[in-house]
Amino acid sequence: MIRLVAVTAIVGGIALLVTAVSALSTPDADPPPAPAAVESALHRTITAARDKLRRTPTDARTWATLGTSYVEQARVTGDPTYYAKAQGALDESLKHQPDNGWALLGLGALANARHDFTTARDLARRAAVVLPDTAEVYGVLADAQTQLGEPATATVQRMLDLEPGVPSFTRAAYDLEQRGDVDGARSALERGLEAAVVPAEVVFCRYHLGELAFDNGRLDEAESHYDQGLLVDPRDVMLAQGKAKVAAARGRFDEALGTYRDLVARAPLPQLLHEYAVLLRRAGRGEEAVRQYDVLTRQFELLAAAGGSDDLAASEVAADRGDAVTALRLAEAEWGRRQNVLVADALAWALHLNGRDAEALEFATRAAASGWRNAEFAFHRGTILASLGRPEAADVLAAALEINPHFPDAGAARATLAGLR
């Protein structure tokens, strides 16, 4: 589930990176980046911004470019210490030009990255006053609205109207997927792929086409998209993660574990650490799984030290580790900040683990109300219904397996369903 929380932040990174590169482009600029596209473009953008600021230290736009690039650097590397650098550069931009839209846009992206979605929404709205026809503003706003559980469809449409490119189409795909329109989401991602102009955008679209296929149980289609993306960038971490998931779904655990071991060494992102730990546990390697969970805990501590928080992901990890009390405390704290369907699902599961199934069903029903074809949501709701002795539990668990027979808890869903039958 951590992947789903992160999707909009990743889309925002693509949009802001393209903006930052464009802001510093010159007629004799480097050609489009080759493999390792995002890292290469970031390095060039940050270096160019620093060089320009040595010559013109009061250039507010370049300070904003530097700040937004640091936000993206934190995402790519999984290192939240870049948030402080981003904050400093963006504050410096505002010092030289108060209320400039590019700095507000960057601060909104930074707030989204720190999971301060209310602040991100407010900053994006301020930026929209200054930059009403800038598509990236509506991307940051849509990201915040989505995570707050607010309608984002109109904001995404505004972004599409202004600039029908990869960042717009990928946000539209996520919005459609959450409302249960899988075919529409696939079509939007395919439109994004057609609109891609640099390798980073091609890779991004291929990865999310693969994820959409995997989440709906289509392994061959998913693997094809991951493979085609790796032809563009053989070093891409997330495409390799997709391949590892397919390998695990097909029972090739040694191959999958080897890939994850390499990936977390290269990029210790919370999503990768969590998935690796879950896979180690499924393979019966509990002590190694505990070590990965411990690393993940330190990542959450680093994020908190950098001014961010991710109580949703931390709640899911606590639930996985059997710490029901902590899982519930964190899920309730997150629900107090935002009423998103992902949070509703996590809260439902934490309540179930604490034996409070009647309350849990209320939140599981809220998570299902959006229409999202999400196997994990259905598994949680079906398990809660089974605990309450409700006859519809079997149908809901069967639906979870129909959506995706390869999701992480598919084995538990089958066991519960067999018991009911």
N, C-alpha and C positions, 0 to 999 in steps of 0.2 A: 504493500500500500504506500510505502514512502515515495515510490516513483510518481504516483498520481498527485501527491502533494506538490511535487517539484516541477511538474510539467510547465505551469505558467511561468515560473521563474526562468526556466530554460528558454522558453519562447521569447521572453523579455530580453534575455541576454543576447539572442540573435539580433533582435531589432536594434538594441542600443549599440551593439558592436558595429553593425552596418552604419549607423548614424555617426559613430565616432570616427570610423575610417573615412567616411565621406567628408567629415569636417576638416580633416587634415590632408586631403588628397591634393596632389599637384600634377601638372601635365606629365612630369617624368617620374611619377610614383611607381612603386614596384608593381609587377604584374599580379593578377589574382593569385591568392595563395594556393600552394600545392598540398600534398598530404600534411596532416596535423594542422588543418586549415585554421581552426579557431586560435590555437596557441600562437601560430605564426602571425596572424593578423593582429592579435593582442600585443605581441612583442613589438611589432612595428608601430602600432598606434601609441603605445606608452612611450616608446623611445622618441617618436616624433613630437609628442606633446611636451616631454621634458626638455627636448632641444629648443623648441619654440619658446617655452617659458623662461629659459635662460636669457633669451634675447628680449622677450616682452613679458616680464613677470606680472603685468597687470591685465593680461588678456583673459577676461572672464570666460569666454567661450572655450578656450583651450583648457583652463582649469576644470571646467565642467566635463570636457572630453576625457581628461585624465581621470577624474573621479568616477565616471561611468565605466571606464575601462577597468578600473580597480574592482568595481562591483562584479564585472564579468570574470576577472581573474580569480576572484574568490570562488565563483561557481565552478570554473574549469578545474582548479586545483584542489577544491575542497578545503581551502585554508581560509577560515573566517577572519584571520588577522588582517586581511586586506580591507576589511570593512573600515577600520580606523583610518587607513590611508585614503579610502574613498571619501569618508566624512570630512577629513581635513581639506582635500582638494575641492570638494563641492562647497564647503563653507568659505574657502578662499575665493571661489567664483562669486558667491553672493556678496562678499565684502567689496569686491571691485565693481559689481553691478547688482545692486539689491533687486530681488524679485525677478532675476532673469530666468526665462522659461527653461533653458537648458540645464541650469543648476537644479531647478525645482524638479525637472524630469529625472535627473540623476539621483536626487535625494529620494524621490518616490520609488525608483528601482531599488535603491539601497534599503528603504523601509520594507519593501516586499521581500528582499533577500533575508532580512532579519526577522521576518514574519510579523512585522508591525503593520498589519494590513489596513487598519483604520488610518494611521498616519499616511501610508502610501496613497490611499484613496484621496485624502484631503490635499496632499501635495500635487497629485495628478490633476485635480480639479483646479488648483491655483495655476498650474502650468498651462492648462487648457485656455485660461483667460488670456495668457500672453501668447501662446502658440496654438490658436484655435484650429489651424489647418495642418497640424503636424501629427502624422499617424501614430508615431511612437508614444505620444502623450496618452492616446486612447488605449494603447497596449498596456501601459502601466496601470491605467485606471481599470481596465477589464480584468487584469490579473488580481488586483485588490478586491474588486467586487466579487469575483468568482470565489476567492478564498473566504470572504466574509459571508458567503451564502446569499448575496444580493444578485438580482438579475443583471446579466452582463451582455445579453444578446444585442441590445440597441447600441451599446458601446463598441462591440465587435463590428457591428454593421457600419458604424461611422468610420472605423479604422479601414474596413474594406473599401468603402466609398472613396476615402482619401488616397489609399495606396494598396491596391490588390496584389500584394506580394506575399512572400513566405510567412513573415510574422503575422499577417492578417489571416491568411488561410489556415495556419496551424491553430490559431486561437479559435477560429470558427469551428474547426474540427473538434476541439476539446469541448466547446459549448454544445455542439450537436451530440457528441458522445454522451455527455452527462444527461442529455434529455432522451437518450435511448435510440437515437437515429444513427446506427452504425454505418449504414450505406452512405448517408449524408456526410458523416465524418470522413469516411474513406475517400469520397469524391473531393472533399475540401483539401485533404492532404495531397491527393493526386494533382489538383489545381496548383497547390503550393509547389509541388515537384516540377511542374511545367514552368512555373514562374522563377525557379531557382536560377541564380546567375553566378554564384560562387560555390566552390566545393563544400564549404561549411553548410550552406543551405541545402544542397543535395543530400548530404549526410544526415542532416537533421530530419528531413522529410522521410528518407528511407528508414531511419530508426523508428519514427513514430508510426509509419505504415506497418512496420514489423510488429510493433507493440500492439497496435489495434488488432492485427491478425492473431497474434498470440493470445491476447485477452479474450478472443472469441473462438479459441480452440483450433485455429487453422495453422498448424505447425509448418507445413510445406510453404505456404505463402509467407509466413513470418520469416522463415530462414532465407527465402529468396530475397526479400527486401534487405535483410542484414548483410547477405553476401554481396548484393549490388552496391550497398553503401561502402563496404570494405574495399571494393575495387577502387573507389574514389579516395578513401583514406584508410589504409590498412592498419593505422595505429589508433583508430578511434576506440575509446574505452567503452562507450555505451553500445556500439554495434557488437563488440566482442561479448559484452554482457548478454545481449540478446541471443547470440549463438550459444552461450553457456546455458541459458535457460532452455533452449530447444534441446540441447544435449541431455540435460537433466530430465526433461519431459519424456525423452525417448529411452531413459534408463542408463545413459552413459555417464554415470556419476563421476568416475575418475577423470574423464575429460572435462566435465563441467567444473569440478573442484579445482583442477589444475589451472583452468582459465581464471576462475575467481581469485585463486591465490596470487596469480600474476597481476590481476587488475587492482586488488586492494593494495598491493605493494606500489603500483604506479600512481594510483589515485584513491586515497582512502576516503571516498565519499560515503556518507551515511547509508545511502541506498545499497551500495555494493557490499559494505560491511554487514548490513542486516541480511541481505540475501545469502551471502556466503555463510553466515552463522546458521541460518535456517537450513541450508543445504547440508552443512556439516552434521547438524543434529539428525537430519533425515538419514544420513549415511551411517549413523551410529557412532560418530566421532564427537562425543559430548564435550570432552575436555578442550578440544580445539575450538568448538563452538563457543564455549565460555570465554576463551581468550579474545575471540572476535567481538563478542558482546562487550567485553571490558574496553576494548579499543573504541567501540561505538560510544560507550558512556563518556569516555574522555573527549570524543568529538563534540558531544552535546555540551560538555563543560567548556570547551574552547569557544563554542558558539555563544554561550551565555556570557563568557568573559569579553566577547567582542560586541556585546550589546544586543544579541539576538536570542531567540528561543525557538524551540520546536517541540512543544509539549505533546503535540499530536503524535509525531514519530516516536518520542520517548515513551508515550503511553503504550503504543503498539509493541515496542521492544519489551517493556515491563510485562505486558500480557504474555508475550512469547516465553519469557523467562519464568513465568508462574508467579510473579509478584502482583497479585490481583489488587491489593490495597493501593500500591503506587500507581498502577495502571488507571484506577478509578480517579485517584486524586488529580493526576495529570490531565485526564480526559475532561473532568469537570472544570478544571482551570481553563482549558482551551475553549470549552463550550461557553464559558463566561465571556470570552473575547470575540468569538465568532460562531455563527450557527450554519456551518457548512455541512454538506452531506457526509463528507469524510469524517468530520468530527462527530456527527450523529452516529455513524457506524461504530467508531472507536468507543464512544461512550456506551452504546448499547452492549458491545462485547465486554467492556470492563464491568458494567453492571451485572451481566450474566455471570462472569467469573466470580463475582461477589455474592451470588445467589439471589440477586434481586431481579428476577426474570420479568415480573409484571412491568416494572419500570423500564427494563431493557427493551421490551417489545415496543414501547412507545417510540423510542429513538430508532430502533431498527426499521419501524414502519416509516418514519420520517426519511430515513436514508433511502428507502425503496421508492418513495413517492415521486422522485425526479424522473423515474423511468430508466435510469442508467442500467444497462445490461452488465452488471458487475457480479462476478461469481462469488467474490468474498462477501459482499453485502448479503447475497442470497444464502450463503452458507451460515453466516452469523444469524440471520433472521430464522432460518429453518431450524438451527440448533436451539435457539431460544424457544421457538414454538414447540419443539419436541420436549423441552424441559417443562413446559407448561401443560403438556399432554394434549396439545391442539391437533386435530386430525389433518389440518392442511400442511403440517410440517413436512410430510413425505414429498408432497408436490413441490414445495419450495426448495428442498434439498436436491430433488431431481432436476429442477430448473438450474440450480447452480452448476451441476455437472454437465448439463446440456450447453450452457453458455461457454464453459471452458473446463474440459475434463482434466486439464493439466495444472490448474491453479494450486498454490502451495498446500492448501488444506483439503485437496480433493480426496486424499485417503481417509481423512476423518469424516468427510461428508459421506463417502461410500459406507463406512462402518456404521455411522448413525442411521443412514437410510436402510441398511440391511437389518439393523435391529428393529426398526419400526415395522418392517415388512414381515 
